[in-house]
């Protein structure tokens, strides 16, 4: 059984891409103040070691296949 563990960052090669997806590399929001509901957008800031900060918005969607993990 795979377990989730905190990762301080991901390596993204210069000029490369990095995909976040359920069951693989992903972001987890912790200590949220209210439940996230499908359809809402969540603002976040991504921090890159050499490029600085980028403000982004994530749309809350159900997991593919209806998977539920309690978070």
C-alpha positions in Angstrom: 0.0 0.0 0.0 1.4 3.4 -1.0 1.5 6.1 1.7 1.4 9.8 1.2 4.4 11.7 2.6 5.3 15.4 2.6 7.6 16.5 -0.2 9.2 19.9 0.2 9.5 20.4 -3.6 9.6 18.8 -7.0 12.5 19.1 -9.6 11.3 20.5 -12.9 13.9 20.5 -15.6 14.6 23.8 -17.4 12.3 24.0 -20.3 10.5 20.8 -19.1 7.1 20.1 -17.8 5.8 18.4 -14.6 2.3 16.9 -14.3 0.3 16.8 -11.1 -2.3 14.1 -11.0 -4.3 11.8 -8.6 -2.3 8.8 -7.7 1.0 10.5 -8.6 2.6 13.8 -7.8 0.0 16.1 -6.4 -0.6 19.1 -4.1 -2.5 18.7 -0.9 -4.0 21.7 0.9 -3.9 21.4 4.7 -5.3 23.5 7.5 -8.1 24.9 5.2 -10.7 27.0 6.9 -13.8 25.6 5.2 -14.6 22.6 3.0 -13.8 23.0 -0.7 -16.8 22.4 -2.9 -16.9 21.3 -6.5 -16.8 24.2 -9.0 -15.1 26.7 -6.7 -11.7 28.1 -7.4 -8.8 28.1 -4.9 -6.0 30.7 -5.2 -2.5 29.5 -4.5 1.1 30.7 -5.0 3.7 28.3 -6.5 7.3 29.1 -5.5 10.1 28.2 -7.9 13.7 28.3 -6.7 15.0 30.3 -9.7 11.9 31.9 -11.2 10.2 33.2 -8.1 6.5 33.1 -7.3 3.5 32.6 -9.6 -0.1 33.1 -8.5 -2.4 30.5 -9.8 -6.0 29.3 -9.3 -7.1 25.7 -9.0 -10.6 24.6 -9.8 -12.1 22.1 -7.4 -13.2 19.0 -9.3 -14.1 15.4 -8.3 -11.4 12.8 -8.7 -11.6 10.7 -11.9 -13.6 7.5 -11.3 -15.3 8.9 -8.2 -12.3 7.9 -5.9 -12.6 9.3 -2.4 -9.7 9.5 0.0 -11.2 11.6 2.8 -9.3 14.8 1.9 
